[in-house]
Amino acid sequence: MEVKIGVQHAPREIVLESGQSAEEVERAVSEALAGKSPLLSLVDEHGRKVLVPADRLAYVEIGEPAPRKVGFGAL
């Protein structure tokens, strides 16, 4: 699952591939925005944790993983 996180006052977004389902990511975001957790905590597919302060979240985009294109080919 590809997740893009926009952070306030940061020029770039955080992009990660997560093994979590869309529902799990949405639940974590909802809990962080509701104040149940001060941090949004997600785990990427390599087991690394990404922690973002909930009060700094600008947006979270949850999408399907995009297949990586390798080499040259016709579009």
Predicted model as a PDB file, atoms N, CA, C, CB and O in Angstrom, pLDDT in the B-factor column:
MODEL        1                                                                  
ATOM      1  N   MET A   1       0.836  -1.156   0.000  1.00 87.00           N  
ATOM      2  CA  MET A   1       0.000   0.000   0.000  1.00 87.00           C  
ATOM      3  C   MET A   1       0.891   1.233   0.000  1.00 87.00           C  
ATOM      4  CB  MET A   1      -0.957  -0.010   1.200  1.00 87.00           C  
ATOM      5  O   MET A   1       1.747   1.371   0.874  1.00 87.00           O  
ATOM      6  N   GLU A   2       0.708   2.124  -0.956  1.00 92.00           N  
ATOM      7  CA  GLU A   2       1.485   3.352  -1.004  1.00 92.00           C  
ATOM      8  C   GLU A   2       0.787   4.424  -0.170  1.00 92.00           C  
ATOM      9  CB  GLU A   2       1.675   3.827  -2.467  1.00 92.00           C  
ATOM     10  O   GLU A   2      -0.414   4.651  -0.316  1.00 92.00           O  
ATOM     11  N   VAL A   3       1.548   5.080   0.704  1.00 94.00           N  
ATOM     12  CA  VAL A   3       1.012   6.124   1.574  1.00 94.00           C  
ATOM     13  C   VAL A   3       1.865   7.378   1.384  1.00 94.00           C  
ATOM     14  CB  VAL A   3       0.997   5.665   3.083  1.00 94.00           C  
ATOM     15  O   VAL A   3       3.091   7.322   1.484  1.00 94.00           O  
ATOM     16  N   LYS A   4       1.211   8.506   1.110  1.00 95.00           N  
ATOM     17  CA  LYS A   4       1.892   9.795   1.002  1.00 95.00           C  
ATOM     18  C   LYS A   4       1.397  10.674   2.139  1.00 95.00           C  
ATOM     19  CB  LYS A   4       1.636  10.472  -0.396  1.00 95.00           C  
ATOM     20  O   LYS A   4       0.192  10.819   2.345  1.00 95.00           O  
ATOM     21  N   ILE A   5       2.340  11.263   2.881  1.00 96.00           N  
ATOM     22  CA  ILE A   5       2.007  12.082   4.042  1.00 96.00           C  
ATOM     23  C   ILE A   5       2.560  13.482   3.816  1.00 96.00           C  
ATOM     24  CB  ILE A   5       2.573  11.460   5.361  1.00 96.00           C  
ATOM     25  O   ILE A   5       3.763  13.664   3.626  1.00 96.00           O  
ATOM     26  N   GLY A   6       1.677  14.460   3.840  1.00 96.00           N  
ATOM     27  CA  GLY A   6       2.095  15.853   3.768  1.00 96.00           C  
ATOM     28  C   GLY A   6       2.260  16.391   5.176  1.00 96.00           C  
ATOM     29  O   GLY A   6       1.396  16.197   6.032  1.00 96.00           O  
ATOM     30  N   VAL A   7       3.379  17.072   5.412  1.00 95.00           N  
ATOM     31  CA  VAL A   7       3.674  17.617   6.725  1.00 95.00           C  
ATOM     32  C   VAL A   7       3.704  19.133   6.616  1.00 95.00           C  
ATOM     33  CB  VAL A   7       5.020  17.066   7.278  1.00 95.00           C  
ATOM     34  O   VAL A   7       4.322  19.681   5.703  1.00 95.00           O  
ATOM     35  N   GLN A   8       3.036  19.816   7.550  1.00 95.00           N  
ATOM     36  CA  GLN A   8       3.009  21.275   7.546  1.00 95.00           C  
ATOM     37  C   GLN A   8       4.420  21.837   7.645  1.00 95.00           C  
ATOM     38  CB  GLN A   8       2.144  21.803   8.698  1.00 95.00           C  
ATOM     39  O   GLN A   8       5.260  21.303   8.370  1.00 95.00           O  
ATOM     40  N   HIS A   9       4.672  22.907   6.919  1.00 93.00           N  
ATOM     41  CA  HIS A   9       5.942  23.624   6.938  1.00 93.00           C  
ATOM     42  C   HIS A   9       7.110  22.773   6.456  1.00 93.00           C  
ATOM     43  CB  HIS A   9       6.224  24.121   8.328  1.00 93.00           C  
ATOM     44  O   HIS A   9       8.258  23.051   6.803  1.00 93.00           O  
ATOM     45  N   ALA A  10       6.840  21.750   5.668  1.00 92.00           N  
ATOM     46  CA  ALA A  10       7.887  20.922   5.069  1.00 92.00           C  
ATOM     47  C   ALA A  10       7.685  20.949   3.554  1.00 92.00           C  
ATOM     48  CB  ALA A  10       7.850  19.442   5.627  1.00 92.00           C  
ATOM     49  O   ALA A  10       6.569  20.736   3.080  1.00 92.00           O  
ATOM     50  N   PRO A  11       8.739  21.206   2.796  1.00 92.00           N  
ATOM     51  CA  PRO A  11       8.576  21.334   1.349  1.00 92.00           C  
ATOM     52  C   PRO A  11       8.318  20.018   0.617  1.00 92.00           C  
ATOM     53  CB  PRO A  11       9.788  21.970   0.778  1.00 92.00           C  
ATOM     54  O   PRO A  11       7.849  20.033  -0.521  1.00 92.00           O  
ATOM     55  N   ARG A  12       8.611  18.892   1.243  1.00 94.00           N  
ATOM     56  CA  ARG A  12       8.432  17.598   0.588  1.00 94.00           C  
ATOM     57  C   ARG A  12       7.476  16.734   1.382  1.00 94.00           C  
ATOM     58  CB  ARG A  12       9.776  16.882   0.417  1.00 94.00           C  
ATOM     59  O   ARG A  12       7.262  16.947   2.576  1.00 94.00           O  
ATOM     60  N   GLU A  13       6.902  15.751   0.696  1.00 95.00           N  
ATOM     61  CA  GLU A  13       6.016  14.811   1.364  1.00 95.00           C  
ATOM     62  C   GLU A  13       6.772  13.527   1.678  1.00 95.00           C  
ATOM     63  CB  GLU A  13       4.776  14.515   0.496  1.00 95.00           C  
ATOM     64  O   GLU A  13       7.804  13.235   1.073  1.00 95.00           O  
ATOM     65  N   ILE A  14       6.248  12.768   2.628  1.00 95.00           N  
ATOM     66  CA  ILE A  14       6.818  11.468   2.995  1.00 95.00           C  
ATOM     67  C   ILE A  14       6.071  10.417   2.195  1.00 95.00           C  
ATOM     68  CB  ILE A  14       6.716  11.193   4.553  1.00 95.00           C  
ATOM     69  O   ILE A  14       4.841  10.369   2.235  1.00 95.00           O  
ATOM     70  N   VAL A  15       6.794   9.573   1.467  1.00 94.00           N  
ATOM     71  CA  VAL A  15       6.186   8.506   0.677  1.00 94.00           C  
ATOM     72  C   VAL A  15       6.744   7.193   1.174  1.00 94.00           C  
ATOM     73  CB  VAL A  15       6.452   8.691  -0.854  1.00 94.00           C  
ATOM     74  O   VAL A  15       7.959   7.026   1.280  1.00 94.00           O  
ATOM     75  N   LEU A  16       5.849   6.253   1.483  1.00 93.00           N  
ATOM     76  CA  LEU A  16       6.304   4.941   1.927  1.00 93.00           C  
ATOM     77  C   LEU A  16       5.396   3.850   1.413  1.00 93.00           C  
ATOM     78  CB  LEU A  16       6.377   4.886   3.441  1.00 93.00           C  
ATOM     79  O   LEU A  16       4.209   4.071   1.173  1.00 93.00           O  
ATOM     80  N   GLU A  17       5.957   2.684   1.248  1.00 91.00           N  
ATOM     81  CA  GLU A  17       5.199   1.487   0.901  1.00 91.00           C  
ATOM     82  C   GLU A  17       4.979   0.717   2.194  1.00 91.00           C  
ATOM     83  CB  GLU A  17       5.945   0.608  -0.180  1.00 91.00           C  
ATOM     84  O   GLU A  17       5.937   0.307   2.849  1.00 91.00           O  
ATOM     85  N   SER A  18       3.740   0.525   2.552  1.00 90.00           N  
ATOM     86  CA  SER A  18       3.420  -0.130   3.812  1.00 90.00           C  
ATOM     87  C   SER A  18       2.757  -1.474   3.559  1.00 90.00           C  
ATOM     88  CB  SER A  18       2.513   0.759   4.667  1.00 90.00           C  
ATOM     89  O   SER A  18       2.007  -1.636   2.596  1.00 90.00           O  
ATOM     90  N   GLY A  19       3.035  -2.423   4.417  1.00 88.00           N  
ATOM     91  CA  GLY A  19       2.391  -3.721   4.358  1.00 88.00           C  
ATOM     92  C   GLY A  19       1.025  -3.719   5.038  1.00 88.00           C  
ATOM     93  O   GLY A  19       0.292  -4.706   4.972  1.00 88.00           O  
ATOM     94  N   GLN A  20       0.689  -2.613   5.686  1.00 89.00           N  
ATOM     95  CA  GLN A  20      -0.597  -2.496   6.365  1.00 89.00           C  
ATOM     96  C   GLN A  20      -1.703  -2.303   5.333  1.00 89.00           C  
ATOM     97  CB  GLN A  20      -0.583  -1.322   7.377  1.00 89.00           C  
ATOM     98  O   GLN A  20      -1.462  -1.797   4.237  1.00 89.00           O  
ATOM     99  N   SER A  21      -2.909  -2.709   5.691  1.00 90.00           N  
ATOM    100  CA  SER A  21      -4.039  -2.530   4.794  1.00 90.00           C  
ATOM    101  C   SER A  21      -4.505  -1.076   4.822  1.00 90.00           C  
ATOM    102  CB  SER A  21      -5.192  -3.477   5.177  1.00 90.00           C  
ATOM    103  O   SER A  21      -4.124  -0.310   5.707  1.00 90.00           O  
ATOM    104  N   ALA A  22      -5.325  -0.708   3.854  1.00 90.00           N  
ATOM    105  CA  ALA A  22      -5.855   0.658   3.791  1.00 90.00           C  
ATOM    106  C   ALA A  22      -6.677   0.975   5.038  1.00 90.00           C  
ATOM    107  CB  ALA A  22      -6.716   0.848   2.524  1.00 90.00           C  
ATOM    108  O   ALA A  22      -6.648   2.103   5.530  1.00 90.00           O  
ATOM    109  N   GLU A  23      -7.403  -0.005   5.544  1.00 92.00           N  
ATOM    110  CA  GLU A  23      -8.222   0.200   6.741  1.00 92.00           C  
ATOM    111  C   GLU A  23      -7.356   0.459   7.960  1.00 92.00           C  
ATOM    112  CB  GLU A  23      -9.122  -1.010   6.990  1.00 92.00           C  
ATOM    113  O   GLU A  23      -7.685   1.313   8.784  1.00 92.00           O  
ATOM    114  N   GLU A  24      -6.242  -0.272   8.089  1.00 93.00           N  
ATOM    115  CA  GLU A  24      -5.334  -0.070   9.216  1.00 93.00           C  
ATOM    116  C   GLU A  24      -4.682   1.302   9.174  1.00 93.00           C  
ATOM    117  CB  GLU A  24      -4.265  -1.148   9.229  1.00 93.00           C  
ATOM    118  O   GLU A  24      -4.550   1.961  10.206  1.00 93.00           O  
ATOM    119  N   VAL A  25      -4.272   1.737   7.986  1.00 93.00           N  
ATOM    120  CA  VAL A  25      -3.666   3.061   7.841  1.00 93.00           C  
ATOM    121  C   VAL A  25      -4.699   4.134   8.161  1.00 93.00           C  
ATOM    122  CB  VAL A  25      -3.101   3.259   6.409  1.00 93.00           C  
ATOM    123  O   VAL A  25      -4.401   5.090   8.877  1.00 93.00           O  
ATOM    124  N   GLU A  26      -5.903   3.982   7.637  1.00 94.00           N  
ATOM    125  CA  GLU A  26      -6.967   4.957   7.892  1.00 94.00           C  
ATOM    126  C   GLU A  26      -7.303   5.034   9.380  1.00 94.00           C  
ATOM    127  CB  GLU A  26      -8.223   4.598   7.088  1.00 94.00           C  
ATOM    128  O   GLU A  26      -7.536   6.122   9.905  1.00 94.00           O  
ATOM    129  N   ARG A  27      -7.331   3.897  10.056  1.00 94.00           N  
ATOM    130  CA  ARG A  27      -7.619   3.873  11.493  1.00 94.00           C  
ATOM    131  C   ARG A  27      -6.520   4.605  12.272  1.00 94.00           C  
ATOM    132  CB  ARG A  27      -7.752   2.413  11.996  1.00 94.00           C  
ATOM    133  O   ARG A  27      -6.818   5.368  13.190  1.00 94.00           O  
ATOM    134  N   ALA A  28      -5.251   4.376  11.910  1.00 94.00           N  
ATOM    135  CA  ALA A  28      -4.137   5.047  12.585  1.00 94.00           C  
ATOM    136  C   ALA A  28      -4.197   6.555  12.379  1.00 94.00           C  
ATOM    137  CB  ALA A  28      -2.798   4.503  12.078  1.00 94.00           C  
ATOM    138  O   ALA A  28      -3.944   7.319  13.311  1.00 94.00           O  
ATOM    139  N   VAL A  29      -4.529   6.990  11.164  1.00 94.00           N  
ATOM    140  CA  VAL A  29      -4.650   8.422  10.874  1.00 94.00           C  
ATOM    141  C   VAL A  29      -5.814   9.024  11.660  1.00 94.00           C  
ATOM    142  CB  VAL A  29      -4.847   8.658   9.356  1.00 94.00           C  
ATOM    143  O   VAL A  29      -5.676  10.100  12.243  1.00 94.00           O  
ATOM    144  N   SER A  30      -6.941   8.348  11.680  1.00 94.00           N  
ATOM    145  CA  SER A  30      -8.122   8.833  12.407  1.00 94.00           C  
ATOM    146  C   SER A  30      -7.840   8.974  13.895  1.00 94.00           C  
ATOM    147  CB  SER A  30      -9.305   7.888  12.193  1.00 94.00           C  
ATOM    148  O   SER A  30      -8.235   9.966  14.508  1.00 94.00           O  
ATOM    149  N   GLU A  31      -7.163   7.998  14.481  1.00 94.00           N  
ATOM    150  CA  GLU A  31      -6.832   8.060  15.907  1.00 94.00           C  
ATOM    151  C   GLU A  31      -5.881   9.220  16.203  1.00 94.00           C  
ATOM    152  CB  GLU A  31      -6.206   6.735  16.368  1.00 94.00           C  
ATOM    153  O   GLU A  31      -6.018   9.900  17.220  1.00 94.00           O  
ATOM    154  N   ALA A  32      -4.915   9.439  15.307  1.00 94.00           N  
ATOM    155  CA  ALA A  32      -3.972  10.543  15.511  1.00 94.00           C  
ATOM    156  C   ALA A  32      -4.688  11.889  15.405  1.00 94.00           C  
ATOM    157  CB  ALA A  32      -2.821  10.469  14.485  1.00 94.00           C  
ATOM    158  O   ALA A  32      -4.432  12.790  16.204  1.00 94.00           O  
ATOM    159  N   LEU A  33      -5.574  12.030  14.432  1.00 93.00           N  
ATOM    160  CA  LEU A  33      -6.289  13.302  14.256  1.00 93.00           C  
ATOM    161  C   LEU A  33      -7.331  13.539  15.345  1.00 93.00           C  
ATOM    162  CB  LEU A  33      -6.963  13.336  12.894  1.00 93.00           C  
ATOM    163  O   LEU A  33      -7.653  14.685  15.659  1.00 93.00           O  
ATOM    164  N   ALA A  34      -7.855  12.466  15.917  1.00 94.00           N  
ATOM    165  CA  ALA A  34      -8.854  12.597  16.980  1.00 94.00           C  
ATOM    166  C   ALA A  34      -8.213  12.905  18.332  1.00 94.00           C  
ATOM    167  CB  ALA A  34      -9.681  11.319  17.081  1.00 94.00           C  
ATOM    168  O   ALA A  34      -8.917  13.188  19.301  1.00 94.00           O  
ATOM    169  N   GLY A  35      -6.890  12.853  18.404  1.00 90.00           N  
ATOM    170  CA  GLY A  35      -6.200  13.158  19.651  1.00 90.00           C  
ATOM    171  C   GLY A  35      -5.966  11.954  20.536  1.00 90.00           C  
ATOM    172  O   GLY A  35      -5.482  12.097  21.659  1.00 90.00           O  
ATOM    173  N   LYS A  36      -6.302  10.761  20.049  1.00 92.00           N  
ATOM    174  CA  LYS A  36      -6.078   9.554  20.848  1.00 92.00           C  
ATOM    175  C   LYS A  36      -4.601   9.200  20.925  1.00 92.00           C  
ATOM    176  CB  LYS A  36      -6.860   8.382  20.266  1.00 92.00           C  
ATOM    177  O   LYS A  36      -4.161   8.520  21.852  1.00 92.00           O  
ATOM    178  N   SER A  37      -3.838   9.671  19.935  1.00 90.00           N  
ATOM    179  CA  SER A  37      -2.403   9.413  19.892  1.00 90.00           C  
ATOM    180  C   SER A  37      -1.705  10.687  19.429  1.00 90.00           C  
ATOM    181  CB  SER A  37      -2.067   8.208  18.947  1.00 90.00           C  
ATOM    182  O   SER A  37      -2.143  11.303  18.458  1.00 90.00           O  
ATOM    183  N   PRO A  38      -0.625  11.097  20.104  1.00 94.00           N  
ATOM    184  CA  PRO A  38       0.070  12.326  19.680  1.00 94.00           C  
ATOM    185  C   PRO A  38       0.891  12.141  18.405  1.00 94.00           C  
ATOM    186  CB  PRO A  38       0.979  12.812  20.791  1.00 94.00           C  
ATOM    187  O   PRO A  38       1.315  13.120  17.791  1.00 94.00           O  
ATOM    188  N   LEU A  39       1.118  10.878  18.006  1.00 94.00           N  
ATOM    189  CA  LEU A  39       1.926  10.584  16.816  1.00 94.00           C  
ATOM    190  C   LEU A  39       1.172   9.680  15.864  1.00 94.00           C  
ATOM    191  CB  LEU A  39       3.256   9.935  17.210  1.00 94.00           C  
ATOM    192  O   LEU A  39       0.437   8.786  16.284  1.00 94.00           O  
ATOM    193  N   LEU A  40       1.363   9.926  14.562  1.00 95.00           N  
ATOM    194  CA  LEU A  40       0.927   8.969  13.554  1.00 95.00           C  
ATOM    195  C   LEU A  40       2.078   8.011  13.368  1.00 95.00           C  
ATOM    196  CB  LEU A  40       0.517   9.668  12.197  1.00 95.00           C  
ATOM    197  O   LEU A  40       3.177   8.427  13.001  1.00 95.00           O  
ATOM    198  N   SER A  41       1.849   6.747  13.611  1.00 94.00           N  
ATOM    199  CA  SER A  41       2.898   5.732  13.538  1.00 94.00           C  
ATOM    200  C   SER A  41       2.525   4.708  12.474  1.00 94.00           C  
ATOM    201  CB  SER A  41       3.109   5.042  14.918  1.00 94.00           C  
ATOM    202  O   SER A  41       1.497   4.039  12.579  1.00 94.00           O  
ATOM    203  N   LEU A  42       3.371   4.590  11.441  1.00 95.00           N  
ATOM    204  CA  LEU A  42       3.167   3.612  10.382  1.00 95.00           C  
ATOM    205  C   LEU A  42       4.451   2.815  10.208  1.00 95.00           C  
ATOM    206  CB  LEU A  42       2.751   4.301   9.049  1.00 95.00           C  
ATOM    207  O   LEU A  42       5.537   3.299  10.528  1.00 95.00           O  
ATOM    208  N   VAL A  43       4.325   1.597   9.702  1.00 93.00           N  
ATOM    209  CA  VAL A  43       5.473   0.725   9.472  1.00 93.00           C  
ATOM    210  C   VAL A  43       5.569   0.458   7.979  1.00 93.00           C  
ATOM    211  CB  VAL A  43       5.351  -0.613  10.280  1.00 93.00           C  
ATOM    212  O   VAL A  43       4.584   0.075   7.348  1.00 93.00           O  
ATOM    213  N   ASP A  44       6.771   0.662   7.404  1.00 91.00           N  
ATOM    214  CA  ASP A  44       6.930   0.407   5.974  1.00 91.00           C  
ATOM    215  C   ASP A  44       7.193  -1.071   5.731  1.00 91.00           C  
ATOM    216  CB  ASP A  44       8.073   1.258   5.390  1.00 91.00           C  
ATOM    217  O   ASP A  44       7.276  -1.857   6.675  1.00 91.00           O  
ATOM    218  N   GLU A  45       7.323  -1.446   4.461  1.00 90.00           N  
ATOM    219  CA  GLU A  45       7.465  -2.865   4.127  1.00 90.00           C  
ATOM    220  C   GLU A  45       8.807  -3.460   4.529  1.00 90.00           C  
ATOM    221  CB  GLU A  45       7.268  -3.054   2.659  1.00 90.00           C  
ATOM    222  O   GLU A  45       8.980  -4.677   4.469  1.00 90.00           O  
ATOM    223  N   HIS A  46       9.765  -2.620   4.940  1.00 90.00           N  
ATOM    224  CA  HIS A  46      11.052  -3.104   5.416  1.00 90.00           C  
ATOM    225  C   HIS A  46      11.105  -3.170   6.943  1.00 90.00           C  
ATOM    226  CB  HIS A  46      12.167  -2.213   4.895  1.00 90.00           C  
ATOM    227  O   HIS A  46      12.144  -3.506   7.512  1.00 90.00           O  
ATOM    228  N   GLY A  47      10.003  -2.855   7.604  1.00 92.00           N  
ATOM    229  CA  GLY A  47       9.935  -2.932   9.054  1.00 92.00           C  
ATOM    230  C   GLY A  47      10.348  -1.658   9.769  1.00 92.00           C  
ATOM    231  O   GLY A  47      10.417  -1.641  10.997  1.00 92.00           O  
ATOM    232  N   ARG A  48      10.628  -0.573   9.017  1.00 94.00           N  
ATOM    233  CA  ARG A  48      11.013   0.699   9.638  1.00 94.00           C  
ATOM    234  C   ARG A  48       9.766   1.467  10.027  1.00 94.00           C  
ATOM    235  CB  ARG A  48      11.896   1.546   8.683  1.00 94.00           C  
ATOM    236  O   ARG A  48       8.775   1.476   9.297  1.00 94.00           O  
ATOM    237  N   LYS A  49       9.824   2.117  11.195  1.00 94.00           N  
ATOM    238  CA  LYS A  49       8.693   2.914  11.681  1.00 94.00           C  
ATOM    239  C   LYS A  49       8.833   4.359  11.215  1.00 94.00           C  
ATOM    240  CB  LYS A  49       8.600   2.852  13.227  1.00 94.00           C  
ATOM    241  O   LYS A  49       9.925   4.926  11.233  1.00 94.00           O  
ATOM    242  N   VAL A  50       7.727   4.938  10.803  1.00 94.00           N  
ATOM    243  CA  VAL A  50       7.665   6.346  10.447  1.00 94.00           C  
ATOM    244  C   VAL A  50       6.735   7.005  11.457  1.00 94.00           C  
ATOM    245  CB  VAL A  50       7.167   6.560   8.960  1.00 94.00           C  
ATOM    246  O   VAL A  50       5.572   6.621  11.577  1.00 94.00           O  
ATOM    247  N   LEU A  51       7.246   7.996  12.184  1.00 95.00           N  
ATOM    248  CA  LEU A  51       6.471   8.703  13.197  1.00 95.00           C  
ATOM    249  C   LEU A  51       6.336  10.162  12.786  1.00 95.00           C  
ATOM    250  CB  LEU A  51       7.134   8.580  14.597  1.00 95.00           C  
ATOM    251  O   LEU A  51       7.329  10.829  12.496  1.00 95.00           O  
ATOM    252  N   VAL A  52       5.096  10.654  12.763  1.00 95.00           N  
ATOM    253  CA  VAL A  52       4.830  12.042  12.405  1.00 95.00           C  
ATOM    254  C   VAL A  52       3.948  12.631  13.504  1.00 95.00           C  
ATOM    255  CB  VAL A  52       4.144  12.158  10.986  1.00 95.00           C  
ATOM    256  O   VAL A  52       2.941  12.024  13.868  1.00 95.00           O  
ATOM    257  N   PRO A  53       4.302  13.799  14.038  1.00 95.00           N  
ATOM    258  CA  PRO A  53       3.438  14.438  15.036  1.00 95.00           C  
ATOM    259  C   PRO A  53       2.055  14.713  14.446  1.00 95.00           C  
ATOM    260  CB  PRO A  53       4.074  15.753  15.546  1.00 95.00           C  
ATOM    261  O   PRO A  53       1.944  15.281  13.360  1.00 95.00           O  
ATOM    262  N   ALA A  54       1.018  14.315  15.150  1.00 94.00           N  
ATOM    263  CA  ALA A  54      -0.343  14.439  14.643  1.00 94.00           C  
ATOM    264  C   ALA A  54      -0.734  15.891  14.374  1.00 94.00           C  
ATOM    265  CB  ALA A  54      -1.315  13.822  15.623  1.00 94.00           C  
ATOM    266  O   ALA A  54      -1.507  16.159  13.455  1.00 94.00           O  
ATOM    267  N   ASP A  55      -0.213  16.825  15.160  1.00 94.00           N  
ATOM    268  CA  ASP A  55      -0.577  18.219  14.959  1.00 94.00           C  
ATOM    269  C   ASP A  55       0.116  18.857  13.763  1.00 94.00           C  
ATOM    270  CB  ASP A  55      -0.261  19.002  16.190  1.00 94.00           C  
ATOM    271  O   ASP A  55      -0.173  20.007  13.432  1.00 94.00           O  
ATOM    272  N   ARG A  56       1.029  18.133  13.101  1.00 94.00           N  
ATOM    273  CA  ARG A  56       1.746  18.638  11.921  1.00 94.00           C  
ATOM    274  C   ARG A  56       1.251  18.020  10.612  1.00 94.00           C  
ATOM    275  CB  ARG A  56       3.231  18.373  12.071  1.00 94.00           C  
ATOM    276  O   ARG A  56       1.766  18.351   9.545  1.00 94.00           O  
ATOM    277  N   LEU A  57       0.257  17.125  10.679  1.00 95.00           N  
ATOM    278  CA  LEU A  57      -0.252  16.484   9.472  1.00 95.00           C  
ATOM    279  C   LEU A  57      -1.006  17.487   8.604  1.00 95.00           C  
ATOM    280  CB  LEU A  57      -1.162  15.304   9.834  1.00 95.00           C  
ATOM    281  O   LEU A  57      -1.886  18.199   9.088  1.00 95.00           O  
ATOM    282  N   ALA A  58      -0.659  17.538   7.330  1.00 95.00           N  
ATOM    283  CA  ALA A  58      -1.383  18.370   6.379  1.00 95.00           C  
ATOM    284  C   ALA A  58      -2.383  17.502   5.608  1.00 95.00           C  
ATOM    285  CB  ALA A  58      -0.398  19.083   5.404  1.00 95.00           C  
ATOM    286  O   ALA A  58      -3.547  17.874   5.456  1.00 95.00           O  
ATOM    287  N   TYR A  59      -1.922  16.345   5.124  1.00 95.00           N  
ATOM    288  CA  TYR A  59      -2.799  15.407   4.421  1.00 95.00           C  
ATOM    289  C   TYR A  59      -2.162  14.026   4.421  1.00 95.00           C  
ATOM    290  CB  TYR A  59      -3.076  15.882   2.968  1.00 95.00           C  
ATOM    291  O   TYR A  59      -0.953  13.885   4.608  1.00 95.00           O  
ATOM    292  N   VAL A  60      -2.983  13.019   4.210  1.00 95.00           N  
ATOM    293  CA  VAL A  60      -2.509  11.642   4.053  1.00 95.00           C  
ATOM    294  C   VAL A  60      -3.243  11.060   2.856  1.00 95.00           C  
ATOM    295  CB  VAL A  60      -2.750  10.777   5.362  1.00 95.00           C  
ATOM    296  O   VAL A  60      -4.474  11.037   2.821  1.00 95.00           O  
ATOM    297  N   GLU A  61      -2.487  10.595   1.884  1.00 95.00           N  
ATOM    298  CA  GLU A  61      -3.061   9.993   0.681  1.00 95.00           C  
ATOM    299  C   GLU A  61      -2.774   8.499   0.722  1.00 95.00           C  
ATOM    300  CB  GLU A  61      -2.480  10.646  -0.624  1.00 95.00           C  
ATOM    301  O   GLU A  61      -1.620   8.080   0.813  1.00 95.00           O  
ATOM    302  N   ILE A  62      -3.833   7.699   0.653  1.00 94.00           N  
ATOM    303  CA  ILE A  62      -3.707   6.244   0.699  1.00 94.00           C  
ATOM    304  C   ILE A  62      -4.039   5.718  -0.688  1.00 94.00           C  
ATOM    305  CB  ILE A  62      -4.645   5.607   1.795  1.00 94.00           C  
ATOM    306  O   ILE A  62      -5.131   5.965  -1.201  1.00 94.00           O  
ATOM    307  N   GLY A  63      -3.107   4.996  -1.299  1.00 90.00           N  
ATOM    308  CA  GLY A  63      -3.323   4.486  -2.652  1.00 90.00           C  
ATOM    309  C   GLY A  63      -2.833   3.075  -2.802  1.00 90.00           C  
ATOM    310  O   GLY A  63      -2.272   2.485  -1.879  1.00 90.00           O  
ATOM    311  N   GLU A  64      -3.053   2.547  -3.979  1.00 80.00           N  
ATOM    312  CA  GLU A  64      -2.583   1.205  -4.295  1.00 80.00           C  
ATOM    313  C   GLU A  64      -1.109   1.272  -4.689  1.00 80.00           C  
ATOM    314  CB  GLU A  64      -3.434   0.572  -5.434  1.00 80.00           C  
ATOM    315  O   GLU A  64      -0.657   2.293  -5.207  1.00 80.00           O  
ATOM    316  N   PRO A  65      -0.364   0.215  -4.453  1.00 66.00           N  
ATOM    317  CA  PRO A  65       1.037   0.220  -4.853  1.00 66.00           C  
ATOM    318  C   PRO A  65       1.164   0.276  -6.372  1.00 66.00           C  
ATOM    319  CB  PRO A  65       1.756  -1.017  -4.304  1.00 66.00           C  
ATOM    320  O   PRO A  65       0.465  -0.443  -7.086  1.00 66.00           O  
ATOM    321  N   ALA A  66       2.053   1.126  -6.856  1.00 60.00           N  
ATOM    322  CA  ALA A  66       2.288   1.246  -8.292  1.00 60.00           C  
ATOM    323  C   ALA A  66       3.426   0.313  -8.682  1.00 60.00           C  
ATOM    324  CB  ALA A  66       2.613   2.718  -8.691  1.00 60.00           C  
ATOM    325  O   ALA A  66       4.466   0.300  -8.023  1.00 60.00           O  
ATOM    326  N   PRO A  67       3.244  -0.465  -9.743  1.00 66.00           N  
ATOM    327  CA  PRO A  67       4.341  -1.340 -10.165  1.00 66.00           C  
ATOM    328  C   PRO A  67       5.505  -0.499 -10.681  1.00 66.00           C  
ATOM    329  CB  PRO A  67       3.866  -2.336 -11.256  1.00 66.00           C  
ATOM    330  O   PRO A  67       5.309   0.485 -11.394  1.00 66.00           O  
ATOM    331  N   ARG A  68       6.697  -0.897 -10.315  1.00 65.00           N  
ATOM    332  CA  ARG A  68       7.886  -0.167 -10.735  1.00 65.00           C  
ATOM    333  C   ARG A  68       8.250  -0.572 -12.160  1.00 65.00           C  
ATOM    334  CB  ARG A  68       9.070  -0.430  -9.768  1.00 65.00           C  
ATOM    335  O   ARG A  68       8.296  -1.756 -12.494  1.00 65.00           O  
ATOM    336  N   LYS A  69       8.504   0.428 -12.986  1.00 65.00           N  
ATOM    337  CA  LYS A  69       8.902   0.158 -14.370  1.00 65.00           C  
ATOM    338  C   LYS A  69      10.415   0.126 -14.436  1.00 65.00           C  
ATOM    339  CB  LYS A  69       8.325   1.226 -15.351  1.00 65.00           C  
ATOM    340  O   LYS A  69      11.089   1.023 -13.930  1.00 65.00           O  
ATOM    341  N   VAL A  70      10.939  -0.903 -15.057  1.00 72.00           N  
ATOM    342  CA  VAL A  70      12.375  -1.082 -15.168  1.00 72.00           C  
ATOM    343  C   VAL A  70      12.754  -1.172 -16.640  1.00 72.00           C  
ATOM    344  CB  VAL A  70      12.837  -2.343 -14.399  1.00 72.00           C  
ATOM    345  O   VAL A  70      12.113  -1.873 -17.423  1.00 72.00           O  
ATOM    346  N   GLY A  71      13.799  -0.455 -16.993  1.00 72.00           N  
ATOM    347  CA  GLY A  71      14.288  -0.542 -18.370  1.00 72.00           C  
ATOM    348  C   GLY A  71      13.563   0.404 -19.309  1.00 72.00           C  
ATOM    349  O   GLY A  71      12.811   1.282 -18.887  1.00 72.00           O  
ATOM    350  N   PHE A  72      13.809   0.200 -20.584  1.00 75.00           N  
ATOM    351  CA  PHE A  72      13.207   1.033 -21.604  1.00 75.00           C  
ATOM    352  C   PHE A  72      12.090   0.266 -22.286  1.00 75.00           C  
ATOM    353  CB  PHE A  72      14.256   1.497 -22.626  1.00 75.00           C  
ATOM    354  O   PHE A  72      12.168  -0.952 -22.447  1.00 75.00           O  
ATOM    355  N   GLY A  73      11.081   0.965 -22.673  1.00 66.00           N  
ATOM    356  CA  GLY A  73       9.975   0.307 -23.346  1.00 66.00           C  
ATOM    357  C   GLY A  73       9.035   1.320 -23.951  1.00 66.00           C  
ATOM    358  O   GLY A  73       9.090   2.505 -23.623  1.00 66.00           O  
ATOM    359  N   ALA A  74       8.195   0.867 -24.810  1.00 64.00           N  
ATOM    360  CA  ALA A  74       7.206   1.750 -25.427  1.00 64.00           C  
ATOM    361  C   ALA A  74       6.061   1.980 -24.459  1.00 64.00           C  
ATOM    362  CB  ALA A  74       6.682   1.158 -26.758  1.00 64.00           C  
ATOM    363  O   ALA A  74       5.645   1.078 -23.732  1.00 64.00           O  
ATOM    364  N   LEU A  75       5.569   3.192 -24.466  1.00 60.00           N  
ATOM    365  CA  LEU A  75       4.464   3.530 -23.560  1.00 60.00           C  
ATOM    366  C   LEU A  75       3.156   3.220 -24.174  1.00 60.00           C  
ATOM    367  CB  LEU A  75       4.502   4.974 -23.170  1.00 60.00           C  
ATOM    368  O   LEU A  75       2.116   3.440 -23.554  1.00 60.00           O  
TER     369      LEU A  75                                                      
ENDMDL                                                                          
END                                                                             
